Amino acid sequence: MSVKTTTRRNFLRGFGGAALALPWMESTATAATGNEAAMRMAHFYVPIGVVRRGFFPGEAEDVIPKGNLGNVMKSLGKQNPFYSAKPLEDLTPTMKPLDGLKSKVNLITGMDRTFQQGTDVHAQCASCYLSSAVPYTIQGTAWPLDRTLDHLVADQIGNNTPYATLEFSCNSHRDNKESIYFDNISWYGTGHLAPSIRDPRKMYHRLFSTQETDRYRDITDLVLEDAAAMRRDLGYRDRQKFAEYFDSIRAIEKQMDRLESMRSELAKVTFDEPPEAYLPRGEYIRLMGDLMVVALQTGLTNVTTFMVGPERWDTPYKFEGLFDKPRSHHQMSHNQTKMIDDLLRVDHFHMQQYVYLLEKMDAIEEADGTTMLDNTLFTYGSGLGDGSTHQYNDLPIIVAGGGQRVRSGQHINMPEGTPLANLWLTQAKMVGLELDRFADSTGTIDQILAQRF
């Protein structure tokens, strides 16, 4: 290909149909592409809520009783009906991994959703997380489930990307113990699932043109000749960037090979649990996260959802570094009194994976000198405020990135009863949608905005 006509989504192509999408580089930019970085949106979904005393400021000494925590908090006089915003200073134990990124995140508390009676609490909290439709308004379904935020946003910022959206899932198990409503947060519309991809190899094949490559060599090998020719025409900084990108793809390939080899060996052994339960959890999540970052970096998509795990899936996982054998997150959540320390470790573990991706995005330079994180609204959240009481109020929400569009480094405490959809409406407006309302929203969260819409 000619370097002079390369655009952000051009590919290096090699024998067998293999291709690598290119990130932005100064030497390959054209006048047509301009220097404005693309705005992106990503959602990092954590199942089964969090342990409140480890996540939420001011609740470290609270003992969570059985029943509805929202009602208990009211009875204790701890509800905060007033809006407040203050600097995000001392981080709670679960949020501690965010310490180096405090200036680029906002903790938002007080966000609620309404549970529609008639379905399982876990199914509704995952599947309706990005929909938040007004209860009992969607005909022909027991779920308040409508077209989700990611697809509405993709209608605005996904028209010029190969994939309008990409859906990532870190559920490696093949035992479909629950319905699709427990294992997906992205929907084209009521009853129309946007299926997530769980297998890193399948996602890799989707991102890169890999026709017939399995019978030859790794994709990076297949495009080396084109890469060498192109590298000679790049400036010094771009040669470094190109090498880093190429090395990251090679690292992804090696990690996929390693996990697939491990899965093959585990399949030969008889376990009480499925072999997938023994795959190292953090490595798997980070591998899927690396693929998500590459997809965003190269402009293959501007909108992603990333589900760390499914709701109410009792099949265990190997949380490496935490326990000596696979454990079920869901089962632990229902025995919080006895397993509080273990659950806190799982919450901290999930936060570490989120921070890994934040740091990776923040290290990638964009065309205008900003970072990928500066141009990505990357939201951490869960459909439950607490995994033991199954409350739908006071959800754990962190919004990272956004750069100059966002006023960051805050703990924003919304008035009691503020719909989660208010945040979704705010984010939709930030990426250019002209909406007056989203789902059951009642307004926008102005404190997060660097400028009013």
C-alpha positions as CSV (number, residue, x, y, z in Angstrom):
1,M,0.0,0.0,0.0
2,S,1.0,3.6,-0.4
3,V,1.9,5.3,2.9
4,K,0.8,8.6,1.5
5,T,-2.8,7.5,1.2
6,T,-3.1,5.5,4.4
7,T,-5.9,6.4,6.7
8,R,-6.6,5.4,10.3
9,R,-8.4,2.2,9.3
10,N,-6.1,1.0,6.6
11,F,-4.7,-2.5,6.9
12,L,-1.4,-4.2,6.4
13,R,-2.2,-7.3,4.4
14,G,-0.2,-10.5,4.1
15,F,-0.3,-13.9,2.5
16,G,-3.5,-15.9,3.2
17,G,-5.8,-12.9,3.8
18,A,-4.3,-11.9,7.1
19,A,-4.5,-8.2,8.0
20,L,-3.6,-5.9,10.8
21,A,-5.5,-2.7,11.3
22,L,-3.3,0.3,11.8
23,P,-3.4,2.8,14.7
24,W,-3.1,6.5,14.0
25,M,0.4,7.6,13.1
26,E,1.7,11.1,12.0
27,S,3.5,9.7,9.0
28,T,0.4,8.2,7.6
29,A,-2.1,10.9,8.3
30,T,-3.8,12.7,5.5
31,A,-5.6,16.0,5.3
32,A,-8.9,14.2,4.9
33,T,-8.6,12.5,8.2
34,G,-7.7,15.6,10.2
35,N,-6.2,15.6,13.7
36,E,-9.4,15.3,15.8
37,A,-9.4,12.1,17.8
38,A,-12.5,9.9,17.6
39,M,-14.9,9.9,20.6
40,R,-15.5,6.5,22.0
41,M,-17.7,4.7,24.6
42,A,-17.0,1.5,26.5
43,H,-18.8,-0.2,29.4
44,F,-17.1,-2.5,31.9
45,Y,-19.8,-4.5,33.6
46,V,-19.2,-6.3,36.9
47,P,-21.8,-9.0,37.9
48,I,-23.5,-9.5,41.3
49,G,-22.8,-6.0,42.7
50,V,-20.1,-5.2,45.2
51,V,-19.5,-5.5,48.9
52,R,-20.7,-2.1,50.0
53,R,-18.5,-1.6,53.0
54,G,-15.4,-2.0,50.7
55,F,-16.6,0.1,47.8
56,F,-18.7,3.0,49.1
57,P,-17.2,5.9,51.1
58,G,-18.5,6.1,54.7
59,E,-19.8,2.5,54.9
60,A,-16.7,0.8,56.1
61,E,-18.2,0.0,59.5
62,D,-21.7,-0.9,58.3
63,V,-22.9,-4.5,58.8
64,I,-25.3,-5.3,56.0
65,P,-28.4,-7.0,57.4
66,K,-30.8,-9.3,55.5
67,G,-33.6,-7.6,53.5
68,N,-33.7,-4.5,51.4
69,L,-30.7,-2.3,52.2
70,G,-32.3,0.8,50.9
71,N,-35.1,0.5,53.5
72,V,-32.5,-0.3,56.2
73,M,-30.5,2.8,55.3
74,K,-33.6,4.9,55.6
75,S,-34.4,3.5,59.0
76,L,-30.9,4.4,60.2
77,G,-31.3,7.9,58.9
78,K,-28.4,7.5,56.4
79,Q,-30.1,8.4,53.2
80,N,-28.8,11.5,51.6
81,P,-31.6,13.3,49.7
82,F,-29.3,16.1,48.7
83,Y,-26.9,16.5,45.8
84,S,-23.3,16.9,46.6
85,A,-20.0,16.9,44.7
86,K,-16.5,16.9,46.3
87,P,-13.0,16.0,45.3
88,L,-12.3,12.3,45.2
89,E,-9.6,12.0,47.8
90,D,-9.1,9.0,50.1
91,L,-10.1,5.9,48.2
92,T,-11.9,2.9,49.7
93,P,-10.2,-0.5,49.8
94,T,-12.0,-1.7,46.7
95,M,-11.2,1.5,44.8
96,K,-7.6,1.7,45.9
97,P,-6.2,0.5,42.5
98,L,-7.5,3.7,41.0
99,D,-5.2,5.8,43.1
100,G,-2.9,6.8,40.2
101,L,-5.9,7.8,38.1
102,K,-8.0,9.7,40.5
103,S,-7.8,12.9,38.4
104,K,-9.3,11.0,35.4
105,V,-12.3,9.3,37.1
106,N,-15.6,10.2,38.8
107,L,-17.3,8.1,41.5
108,I,-21.0,8.6,41.1
109,T,-23.2,7.3,44.0
110,G,-27.0,7.4,44.5
111,M,-27.9,6.1,41.1
112,D,-31.0,3.8,41.1
113,R,-33.0,1.5,38.9
114,T,-36.5,0.3,39.3
115,F,-37.1,-3.5,39.4
116,Q,-40.0,-4.8,37.4
117,Q,-41.8,-7.6,39.3
118,G,-42.1,-10.9,37.4
119,T,-38.5,-11.9,36.5
120,D,-35.4,-13.1,38.3
121,V,-33.5,-10.2,40.0
122,H,-30.2,-11.2,38.4
123,A,-31.5,-11.6,34.9
124,Q,-33.1,-8.2,34.9
125,C,-30.1,-6.4,36.5
126,A,-27.7,-7.5,33.7
127,S,-29.9,-7.5,30.6
128,C,-31.6,-4.2,31.5
129,Y,-28.5,-2.4,32.8
130,L,-28.0,-0.3,29.6
131,S,-31.6,-0.1,28.8
132,S,-33.4,1.1,32.0
133,A,-36.7,1.3,30.3
134,V,-39.7,2.5,32.2
135,P,-41.2,-0.6,34.0
136,Y,-44.3,-2.1,32.4
137,T,-44.1,0.0,29.3
138,I,-42.5,-2.6,26.9
139,Q,-45.1,-4.8,25.4
140,G,-44.7,-8.5,25.0
141,T,-41.9,-9.0,27.5
142,A,-41.5,-9.5,31.2
143,W,-38.3,-7.4,31.2
144,P,-38.1,-3.6,31.0
145,L,-35.7,-4.1,28.1
146,D,-35.4,-1.8,25.1
147,R,-32.6,-0.8,22.7
148,T,-29.6,-0.4,24.8
149,L,-27.4,2.8,25.1
150,D,-24.4,1.4,23.2
151,H,-26.5,0.9,20.1
152,L,-28.1,4.3,20.3
153,V,-24.7,5.8,20.6
154,A,-23.4,3.7,17.8
155,D,-26.1,5.2,15.6
156,Q,-24.2,8.5,16.1
157,I,-20.5,7.6,16.3
158,G,-20.4,4.1,14.7
159,N,-21.4,4.8,11.2
160,N,-17.9,5.1,9.8
161,T,-16.3,2.2,11.6
162,P,-16.2,-1.4,10.3
163,Y,-18.1,-2.5,13.4
164,A,-20.8,-0.3,14.9
165,T,-20.4,-2.1,18.2
166,L,-18.4,-4.9,19.6
167,E,-19.6,-7.1,22.5
168,F,-17.0,-8.8,24.7
169,S,-17.7,-11.4,27.4
170,C,-15.4,-13.1,29.9
171,N,-17.6,-16.1,30.6
172,S,-15.3,-18.9,29.4
173,H,-17.8,-21.6,30.5
174,R,-19.8,-23.6,27.9
175,D,-22.4,-25.0,30.4
176,N,-25.3,-22.7,29.6
177,K,-26.8,-22.9,33.0
178,E,-28.9,-19.7,32.6
179,S,-30.8,-17.9,29.9
180,I,-29.3,-15.3,27.6
181,Y,-30.7,-12.6,30.0
182,F,-28.0,-13.5,32.6
183,D,-25.1,-13.2,30.3
184,N,-25.6,-10.2,28.0
185,I,-26.0,-6.5,28.5
186,S,-26.2,-5.4,24.8
187,W,-29.4,-5.6,22.9
188,Y,-30.5,-4.2,19.5
189,G,-34.0,-4.0,20.9
190,T,-36.6,-6.0,22.9
191,G,-36.0,-9.7,22.3
192,H,-33.1,-9.0,19.9
193,L,-29.8,-9.9,21.4
194,A,-26.4,-8.5,20.3
195,P,-24.5,-11.7,21.1
196,S,-21.2,-11.2,22.9
197,I,-18.0,-13.1,21.9
198,R,-16.4,-15.1,24.7
199,D,-13.6,-16.8,22.9
200,P,-10.5,-14.6,22.4
201,R,-9.6,-16.5,19.2
202,K,-13.0,-15.9,17.7
203,M,-12.8,-12.2,18.6
204,Y,-9.3,-12.1,17.1
205,H,-10.6,-13.6,13.9
206,R,-13.4,-11.1,13.8
207,L,-11.1,-8.1,14.2
208,F,-8.6,-9.2,11.6
209,S,-9.1,-10.7,8.2
210,T,-7.8,-14.3,8.8
211,Q,-9.1,-16.3,5.9
212,E,-7.1,-19.5,5.6
213,T,-4.4,-18.3,8.0
214,D,-4.8,-21.1,10.5
215,R,-3.0,-23.5,8.1
216,Y,-0.1,-21.1,7.8
217,R,1.4,-18.9,10.5
218,D,0.5,-16.3,13.1
219,I,-1.0,-13.1,11.6
220,T,2.0,-11.0,12.6
221,D,4.3,-13.3,10.6
222,L,2.0,-13.1,7.6
223,V,2.2,-9.3,7.4
224,L,5.9,-8.9,8.3
225,E,7.0,-8.1,4.7
226,D,4.5,-5.3,4.3
227,A,5.3,-4.1,7.8
228,A,9.0,-3.9,7.0
229,A,8.4,-1.9,3.8
230,M,6.1,0.5,5.6
231,R,8.4,1.0,8.6
232,R,11.1,2.5,6.3
233,D,8.7,5.4,5.4
234,L,7.8,6.2,9.0
235,G,9.2,9.0,11.2
236,Y,11.2,8.1,14.4
237,R,8.2,8.5,16.8
238,D,5.9,6.5,14.5
239,R,8.5,3.7,14.1
240,Q,8.4,3.4,17.9
241,K,4.7,3.5,18.0
242,F,4.5,0.9,15.2
243,A,6.9,-1.4,17.0
244,E,4.9,-1.1,20.2
245,Y,1.7,-1.9,18.4
246,F,3.2,-4.8,16.5
247,D,4.6,-6.2,19.8
248,S,1.2,-5.9,21.5
249,I,-0.4,-7.9,18.7
250,R,2.3,-10.6,19.0
251,A,1.8,-10.7,22.8
252,I,-2.0,-11.2,22.3
253,E,-1.2,-14.1,19.9
254,K,1.2,-15.7,22.4
255,Q,-1.3,-15.4,25.2
256,M,-4.1,-16.9,23.2
257,D,-1.8,-19.8,22.4
258,R,-0.9,-20.3,26.0
259,L,-4.5,-20.3,27.3
260,E,-5.6,-22.6,24.5
261,S,-2.8,-25.0,25.3
262,M,-3.7,-24.9,29.0
263,R,-7.4,-25.6,28.1
264,S,-6.4,-28.6,26.1
265,E,-4.3,-30.0,28.9
266,L,-7.1,-29.4,31.5
267,A,-9.5,-31.2,29.3
268,K,-7.5,-34.4,29.8
269,V,-8.0,-34.3,33.6
270,T,-11.1,-35.3,35.5
271,F,-12.4,-32.5,37.7
272,D,-15.4,-31.9,39.8
273,E,-15.9,-28.6,37.9
274,P,-15.6,-28.0,34.1
275,P,-12.0,-27.6,32.9
276,E,-12.6,-23.9,32.1
277,A,-13.0,-23.3,35.9
278,Y,-9.2,-23.7,36.2
279,L,-8.2,-21.2,33.6
280,P,-6.4,-18.2,35.2
281,R,-9.2,-15.6,35.5
282,G,-7.1,-12.4,35.4
283,E,-5.1,-13.5,32.3
284,Y,-8.3,-14.3,30.5
285,I,-10.0,-10.9,31.3
286,R,-6.8,-9.0,30.4
287,L,-6.5,-10.8,27.1
288,M,-10.1,-10.0,26.2
289,G,-9.4,-6.4,27.4
290,D,-6.3,-6.2,25.2
291,L,-8.4,-7.1,22.2
292,M,-11.0,-4.5,23.1
293,V,-8.3,-1.8,23.3
294,V,-6.8,-2.8,19.9
295,A,-10.3,-2.6,18.4
296,L,-10.8,0.9,19.7
297,Q,-7.2,2.1,19.0
298,T,-7.4,1.1,15.3
299,G,-10.9,2.5,14.7
300,L,-12.5,-0.9,14.1
301,T,-15.2,0.3,16.4
302,N,-15.9,3.2,18.6
303,V,-18.4,1.5,20.9
304,T,-17.8,-1.6,23.1
305,T,-19.4,-3.5,26.0
306,F,-17.2,-5.6,28.2
307,M,-18.9,-8.1,30.6
308,V,-16.5,-9.4,33.2
309,G,-18.7,-12.3,34.1
310,P,-22.3,-13.5,34.0
311,E,-25.0,-13.0,36.6
312,R,-26.0,-15.9,38.9
313,W,-23.7,-18.4,37.2
314,D,-22.6,-20.9,39.9
315,T,-19.9,-22.5,37.9
316,P,-16.7,-21.5,39.6
317,Y,-13.7,-19.5,38.4
318,K,-10.0,-19.7,39.2
319,F,-9.2,-16.3,40.6
320,E,-5.5,-16.7,40.5
321,G,-3.6,-15.1,43.4
322,L,-6.8,-15.1,45.5
323,F,-7.8,-18.7,46.3
324,D,-6.2,-22.1,45.9
325,K,-9.1,-23.6,44.0
326,P,-12.0,-22.3,41.8
327,R,-14.7,-20.4,43.6
328,S,-18.2,-19.3,42.7
329,H,-18.7,-15.5,43.0
330,H,-22.5,-15.9,43.1
331,Q,-22.4,-18.5,45.9
332,M,-20.0,-16.4,48.0
333,S,-22.3,-13.4,47.6
334,H,-25.1,-15.3,49.4
335,N,-22.9,-16.0,52.3
336,Q,-21.5,-12.6,52.8
337,T,-21.3,-12.7,56.6
338,K,-18.9,-15.6,56.5
339,M,-17.1,-14.8,53.3
340,I,-16.8,-11.1,53.5
341,D,-13.0,-11.1,53.2
342,D,-13.1,-13.3,50.1
343,L,-15.7,-11.2,48.4
344,L,-13.7,-8.0,49.1
345,R,-10.7,-9.7,47.4
346,V,-12.9,-10.5,44.4
347,D,-14.1,-6.9,44.2
348,H,-10.5,-5.6,44.4
349,F,-9.5,-8.1,41.8
350,H,-12.2,-6.9,39.4
351,M,-11.1,-3.3,40.0
352,Q,-7.5,-4.2,39.2
353,Q,-8.6,-5.5,35.8
354,Y,-10.5,-2.3,35.1
355,V,-7.5,-0.2,36.1
356,Y,-5.3,-2.3,33.8
357,L,-7.4,-1.2,30.9
358,L,-7.5,2.4,32.0
359,E,-3.7,2.5,32.2
360,K,-3.4,0.9,28.8
361,M,-5.7,3.4,27.2
362,D,-4.0,6.3,29.0
363,A,-0.7,5.2,27.5
364,I,-1.9,5.4,23.9
365,E,-1.3,8.7,22.2
366,E,-3.9,10.1,19.8
367,A,-3.5,12.4,16.8
368,D,-4.1,15.6,18.8
369,G,-1.7,14.7,21.6
370,T,-4.3,13.5,23.9
371,T,-4.6,9.8,25.0
372,M,-7.2,7.2,24.1
373,L,-8.6,7.4,27.6
374,D,-9.1,11.2,27.2
375,N,-11.3,10.4,24.2
376,T,-13.2,7.4,25.7
377,L,-16.1,7.4,28.2
378,F,-15.2,4.2,30.0
379,T,-17.8,3.3,32.7
380,Y,-17.4,0.7,35.4
381,G,-20.7,-0.4,36.9
382,S,-23.0,-3.2,38.0
383,G,-26.8,-3.7,37.9
384,L,-26.9,-4.4,41.7
385,G,-25.9,-2.1,44.5
386,D,-25.2,-5.1,46.7
387,G,-24.9,-8.8,45.8
388,S,-26.3,-10.2,49.0
389,T,-29.5,-8.1,49.4
390,H,-30.1,-7.8,45.6
391,Q,-30.8,-4.1,45.9
392,Y,-31.4,-2.0,42.8
393,N,-30.6,1.3,44.5
394,D,-27.3,3.1,45.0
395,L,-25.4,1.3,42.3
396,P,-21.6,1.2,42.1
397,I,-20.7,3.5,39.2
398,I,-17.3,4.9,38.1
399,V,-16.9,7.0,34.9
400,A,-13.4,7.3,33.6
401,G,-11.9,9.3,30.7
402,G,-13.7,11.9,28.6
403,G,-10.8,14.4,28.7
404,Q,-11.8,18.0,28.3
405,R,-15.5,17.1,28.0
406,V,-15.6,15.9,31.6
407,R,-15.0,17.5,34.9
408,S,-13.1,14.7,36.6
409,G,-11.6,13.8,40.0
410,Q,-14.9,14.0,41.9
411,H,-17.2,12.0,44.1
412,I,-20.7,13.0,42.9
413,N,-23.5,11.9,45.3
414,M,-26.8,12.2,43.6
415,P,-30.1,12.7,45.4
416,E,-31.9,9.5,46.5
417,G,-33.9,8.0,43.7
418,T,-31.9,9.5,40.8
419,P,-32.4,7.1,37.8
420,L,-29.3,5.5,36.4
421,A,-30.7,6.6,33.0
422,N,-29.8,10.1,33.9
423,L,-26.2,9.1,33.5
424,W,-26.9,7.4,30.2
425,L,-28.7,10.5,28.9
426,T,-25.7,12.6,29.9
427,Q,-23.3,10.3,28.1
428,A,-25.4,10.2,25.0
429,K,-25.5,14.0,24.8
430,M,-21.7,14.1,25.3
431,V,-21.1,12.0,22.2
432,G,-23.5,14.1,20.1
433,L,-27.0,12.6,20.4
434,E,-29.8,15.1,20.5
435,L,-32.1,13.5,23.1
436,D,-34.5,15.1,25.6
437,R,-34.9,11.8,27.5
438,F,-33.5,8.3,27.7
439,A,-35.6,5.5,29.2
440,D,-36.8,6.6,32.7
441,S,-34.4,9.6,32.9
442,T,-35.4,12.8,34.7
443,G,-32.5,15.0,33.6
444,T,-28.7,15.1,33.2
445,I,-25.8,14.9,35.6
446,D,-24.5,18.4,35.1
447,Q,-21.7,18.2,37.6
448,I,-19.8,15.7,35.4
449,L,-20.0,18.0,32.4
450,A,-17.2,20.4,31.5
451,Q,-19.7,22.3,29.3
452,R,-23.5,22.3,29.3
453,F,-25.5,20.9,26.4
